Amino acid sequence: MAGPTKDKAESKLKFVVTTSLRPTHELVENSKQLAAHFNMNYAARRNLSIKDLSSLFSADGLLIVSFQKILFVMGDNKFFFHPGLAGLRIKEINNGKTDQMISAMSLKKGYSVLDCTMGLGTDAIVASYITGATGSVTGLECSPVISELVRQGLQSYLEEDKEIMLAMRRINVINTKHKKHLTSLKTGSYDIVYFDPMFRYPRRKSPGINAARMLANHDPIDRETIEMAFNVAARRVVMKERRDSDEFARLGFKHIFGGRHSPVAYGVKERQGVP
Ligand SMILES: C[S@@+](CC[C@H](N)C(=O)[O-])C[C@H]1O[C@@H](n2cnc3c(N)ncnc32)[C@H](O)[C@@H]1O
């Protein structure tokens, strides 16, 4: 495991790593390893409730390692890796329906994708399914906790559909800020560079998203980052935002795609003259 980058907001919070109730020796060892990776304290579970353990350690949040998953708990909010709507979107694509993100990317088998805002990895899974074994998807995520939970989830989640499971396993996760990473890349390193930043104004509340929202970076993207992304993209830079968002104009996206009735849209910057 590569050590996490320090995300400013997240590093101000105190998290403690523990196990589910009645852990095995292996679970205890796994949680100690995770605590060491994050440079956090490990706390033996000792049959304590989540609430009691949090107050005993004055922790803002707990990372609870069980056999099936790593659960992040902060107050009443929980977050753990789950492929979300990826399976349904893939089923619809296979039934001939248009997936607006795939269509905006004009994504094909064999393409390489840099997902600069991986979050819970749903978009990355759909992209990885389409690019297939001959393509690649790299996901960047600056929250150390989100990136590690999603990285482990993508590698271990047991998905019924083998092709979707393989698509998950192929995703390469990097815990970093996208601007920093883009600086290190050569011109045309990826076919598609994708951004799905936190909406300037959130659309709706959902318990799963809210817990991750607390860890997520909400900084707006700057124009220089989009210019760097355009240099790194051999074909397109694509950004998802609310349909009516001023972000498209601010960041220089002139071509906006998306279903007429959808609340979200995709801004596209295309490199000319690429077949
Ligand atoms: C709206 S979510 C992305 C959701 C994702 N497309 C999915 O399908 O699950 C945005 C994510 O980007 C991350 N993020 C925001 N700014 C970032 C940056 N500068 N570098 C890397 N990740 C960033 C946030 O922490 C958050 O997890």
PDBQT file of the ligand as one rigid body, heavy atoms in Angstrom, charges set to zero:
ROOT
HETATM    1  C1  LIG A 301     -18.846  13.835  -7.256  1.00  0.00    +0.000 C 
HETATM    2  S1  LIG A 301     -17.560  12.831  -6.652  1.00  0.00    +0.000 S 
HETATM    3  C2  LIG A 301     -17.192  11.775  -8.008  1.00  0.00    +0.000 C 
HETATM    4  C3  LIG A 301     -18.145  10.636  -8.151  1.00  0.00    +0.000 C 
HETATM    5  C4  LIG A 301     -17.675   9.598  -9.138  1.00  0.00    +0.000 C 
HETATM    6  N1  LIG A 301     -17.670  10.100 -10.496  1.00  0.00    +0.000 N 
HETATM    7  C5  LIG A 301     -18.469   8.320  -9.034  1.00  0.00    +0.000 C 
HETATM    8  O1  LIG A 301     -18.972   7.845 -10.060  1.00  0.00    +0.000 OA
HETATM    9  O2  LIG A 301     -18.567   7.778  -7.913  1.00  0.00    +0.000 OA
HETATM   10  C6  LIG A 301     -16.141  13.853  -6.670  1.00  0.00    +0.000 C 
HETATM   11  C7  LIG A 301     -14.910  13.225  -6.022  1.00  0.00    +0.000 C 
HETATM   12  O3  LIG A 301     -13.762  13.908  -6.512  1.00  0.00    +0.000 OA
HETATM   13  C8  LIG A 301     -12.867  14.087  -5.446  1.00  0.00    +0.000 C 
HETATM   14  N2  LIG A 301     -12.031  15.271  -5.760  1.00  0.00    +0.000 N 
HETATM   15  C9  LIG A 301     -12.393  16.580  -5.712  1.00  0.00    +0.000 A 
HETATM   16  N3  LIG A 301     -11.365  17.369  -6.022  1.00  0.00    +0.000 NA
HETATM   17  C10 LIG A 301     -10.317  16.551  -6.300  1.00  0.00    +0.000 A 
HETATM   18  C11 LIG A 301      -8.958  16.785  -6.675  1.00  0.00    +0.000 A 
HETATM   19  N4  LIG A 301      -8.475  18.028  -6.796  1.00  0.00    +0.000 N 
HETATM   20  N5  LIG A 301      -8.167  15.712  -6.902  1.00  0.00    +0.000 NA
HETATM   21  C12 LIG A 301      -8.638  14.444  -6.752  1.00  0.00    +0.000 A 
HETATM   22  N6  LIG A 301      -9.906  14.165  -6.358  1.00  0.00    +0.000 NA
HETATM   23  C13 LIG A 301     -10.744  15.201  -6.142  1.00  0.00    +0.000 A 
HETATM   24  C14 LIG A 301     -13.743  14.315  -4.238  1.00  0.00    +0.000 C 
HETATM   25  O4  LIG A 301     -13.046  14.061  -3.035  1.00  0.00    +0.000 OA
HETATM   26  C15 LIG A 301     -14.897  13.343  -4.519  1.00  0.00    +0.000 C 
HETATM   27  O5  LIG A 301     -14.656  12.087  -3.944  1.00  0.00    +0.000 OA
ENDROOT
TORSDOF 0
